[in-house]
Amino acid sequence: MGRARPASGEPVDEEPSLASASLLGGVRPMSTRAAPGLLELSARLGHQFVDPSLLAQALSHRSWCAEAGGAASNERLEYLGDAVLGLVVADHCFRCYPELPEGGLAKVRAAVVNTAVLAEIGAEMDLGRFLLLGRGERASGGRHKPSILANTVEALIGAVYIDGGWQAARPLVLRLLDDRIADAAAGPGADDFKTRLQEVVVHHAGEPPRYEVHGSGPDHARRYTATVRVAGTAMGRGEGRSKKDAEQAAARVAWDQLMPRLGSTEGTIDVGGGASVMVDGSGADRRSDGGIEVGGGSGATIDVGGGDRA
């Protein structure tokens, strides 16, 4: 969507183009000409709204509504979406994981139905770009606030449910959360890539991976970048709102780099620095000289934590 630019060329945080007069009533469907942003987001959701005003309302933060003559905010849709989200996840877990007891099912649901996860999803969808926010909320970075992103995801789920029913809301929720549900159901530590990476590296190299972490930005919006080294070679880089998030993101990149090589059926895995791992035909690895070879770095970055990206 086009944005006005000052003389410096920096983008101005102004309302998206969908914030037109047709939204002020809060109930009237919008034409495709008036709301290109709504069409784009609708496509991302995989749902064509019969009543596009529901989508517009789902994006309407109370701060904007207070400045727009009392238009309906997304809070009621958020309330409904929270209930629909919980039911979809509970139903899916009950049907797909018959071996899990009640306590295990509750843990899986809690692991994916929370503000942090929903904020990550909102950031992945670039929801901040579509939000209708009041001037004060925009000025304070509301487009990137985890709580606002998470609430908006729930409001969107509620809007899809009202517009298309269970048959539309259920597939949407599972598209957004299916991988995270599977990770949570795999058990404790399934998403703890630091621990998993350390166990593998220590087993093969005899020493743990090393992390280098650097912070940047103001205290209220601090960001961290971590690089993980295996046998002295940089294997992964990650970013996050905390040192822990950045290290986990870097470990995940390194894990994804190493595991395909360690899963080789036969041969030598070269990880740099003259070290290697021998893998026999049965898939079992044999250390040749006390090290593992990881090759020329990851070339990839994962960004997680606090509703930014994952």
N, C-alpha and C positions, 0 to 999 in steps of 0.2 A: 504494500500500500504506500502511496506517495505521502511524503511528509514535507512540511515547510522547513526551509533551512535559513538560518541567519547568515549574515555576511561571512562568518568564519567557516561556513560549510558544515558545522556540527548539526546533527539532527535535533529537532525540537520535540519534546514529549508532549504531544497534543493528542486530542481524542482521535480514535480511528474513524475512518470514513463512515462506518456504520452508525455513528452517533449523529443521526440525522433527526429532523423534526418528526419523522414518522415513528420514532421510538418513544416520544414523550407520552403518548397515550398508553404505552406499555402493553397494548393488546392487539394492535392492528398488524396483519401480515405485511411484510416488506417486499417490495418488488426486487427482482434480481438486479435492476439498474441501481437502486438505492443502496444496496448492501452487498457489494462484492466481497467484503470481508466475511460476511455471514456465509456466503457460498463456499469460500475457501475453507472455513472452519468446519462447515457441514460435511465437506468432502473428506476432511481429515478424520472426522468422527465416523464416517461410513454410514451416515444416516441423512436422507433427504427429508427435511421437515415439511409436514403438511401445514403447520402453523409456524412460520419463521419467527414470529414474535416471541415464542418460547425460548428460542436460541438467544435472541437479543436480551431477554430478561435474565437468562442464566449468566450473562456477561455483565450485568448491571450491578455494580457495587453500591452499597447504601450511600457512600460519599457522593457519588455521581447523582443518585436519585434525589438527594437533598438539594442539589443545585439545578435539578431538571423539573421542578414543579411537582414533586411528589410522585414520580413514576415508580412503578413497582420494582423493588430490588430483587436480588437472586436468593434472598434468605429462605423463603418458603420452599423454593426448588432445592436449595441445599439440604434442608431438613428431609425432604422426600428422597433425594438422591442418596443420602447417608443410609436410609433404611433399605432402599433398593440394592445398593452396593453390598451391604452386610448380608442380605438374603441371597444374592447371587453367589457370593463367595462361600457362604455356609452351605448352600445347596450343592455347589460344585464340589466342595471338599467332601461332603457326605457321600456323594455318588462315586467319586473318583478314588477315594482313599478309605476303603472299607476296613483296612487294618488299623486305622488310627482310632484310639479311644476318644472320649469326649474332651478330655484335657488337651490331647494332641490337636484335635480339630480347632479348639479355641485358640491355641497358640498360633496355628497357621493363619487363622483369620486375623488375629491381632498383629501378626507380622506384616500383613499387606494392607490392612484397613487402618491406616494411621496417617497423621498429617505429613510426616516426612516422605512416605512413599507417594502419597497423592500429589505432594508438591513436586516431586521429581517427575511424575507423569505430566503435570501441568507445564513444567519447564521443557520437557521433551516435545510437547505439542506447541511450544511457543505461545501459550495462552496469554501471557502478559501483553503481547502485541494487540490482542483483541479486546482487552478489558475496558470497560467504561468506568473511569475513576474520577473523583472530584479533584479539584486543583491541588488541594493540600496533600491528598494521597499520592497523586502523581509526583509531586515535588519530593516526597519522602521515600521514593523508590517502591511504591506500591506494586508496580508491575512485576517485581521480583520477590515480593514477600511470600515466604512459604505458606503462611496461613491463608492469604488471599488466593493463591494458586490452588491450594488443596480444597478450599471451600468452593471455588469455581468448578473444579472437576466434579465435585458432588452435585452442584447445581446443574451441570450439563447432563449428568446421568439422570437426574430428576426430570429435566426437560425432555430427554429422549424417551423416558418412560411414559410421560404424559402424552407425548405426541405419537408414539408407536407401540406402547405397551411392553409387556414382558418379552415378547419375541424380538423387539428391537433393543431393549436395554441389556438383556442377558449377553448377547454376542458382543456388545460394546464393552461391557465390564471385563469379559474374559479376554478380549483382544488387548485391553490395557494391562491386565494383571496376570495372565496365564503363566508367563515365565516366572514371575515373582512368586506365585502360588506354588509352582513346582519346586522352586529353590527352598521355600520355607518348609514344604512337606518333606524335603530330603533329610531334614533333621538338623539338630544344633551344629553350628560350625560350617554349614553348607556354603554360606556366603562369607566365611572368614578366610579370605584368600591369603592373608599374611601367615596364618598358622599352616595352611595347606602347603604354601610355597616353602616355608621354612622346613617342614618335615621332609619334603622331597629333596631340597637342596642340601640339607645336612646329611641326609642318607647317601647322596651321591658325591658331594664335594667335601664333606667333613667339616664344613663351616657354614654359618647362617648367611642369608642374604644381607646386604648392607643398604641402608636407606639414607638418602640425602634430601633434606626438607628445607624449603625456602618460603618465607611469607612475603606478601606484598599487599598494598592497599591500606586504607584507613582502618582504625580499630573496629569501627562499627560494620565494616564490610571487608574484613580480612579474608584473603585467599591464600591457599598454600599449594605449592607444587612439590611433589616428591618424585625422586628417581630411585629405583631399586637396582642394585648391582649384584650380579651372580658371578662369582669367580673373577671379580674386577670388571666385568663387562656390563654396561647399562642394558637392562632387559625390559624395563617398563617405566612409563612416566604417567603420573596421575595428578589430578587437581581436586580440591575440595575446600569446604569452609572450615575444616579443622585439619590438624596434622594427621589425626587418625584416619579421616576420610581420604586424604591424599595418599597416604601409605597403602590403604586398602585398594584404592584405584590402581596404583602402580603395581601392586602385587598381583592384581587380576590380569593386567596386561602381560606381566612376566609369566604367570601361570599359563595363559593362553598361548604364549610363545613356546614354552618348554614342553607342555604335555604332548603335543603331536609328535615331537621328536623322541620323547621318552617312550611313546607308544609304538615306535618302529618295530618291525618284526625281526630285523637282523641288521647288524652293521655297527658303525661307530657314529656317535652323535658328537659333532664338533661344537664346542661352546666358547672357543676363543682362548688365547693365552697358552696354547699348547696342551690343554687338558681335553679329555674326552671320556665318554661313557660307551662301553661295549654292550651291545644288546644281542642276545642269542636268538635262535629261531623260535624259542618258546615264548619270547616276549620278556624274559627276565633279563635285567641289566647287570652288567659286571663292571666294576670300576677298573680302569686300566692303569691309571697313575694317580689316583686319589682325587680326581677332579671331574668336572663336567664341562662340556663346551656349549656355550649358548649362542655363539654367532654374533652378528653385527647389530645388536640392539633391536628395539621393538618397532620404532617408527610409528608408534601409536600412542594416543593419550586418552585416558578415561577421566571424566569430570563428574564427581559425585558430591552429595551432601547438601543439606539445607535447601532443597528445591531448585538446585541449579540444573545440573544434568547428571545423568548416570549412564 
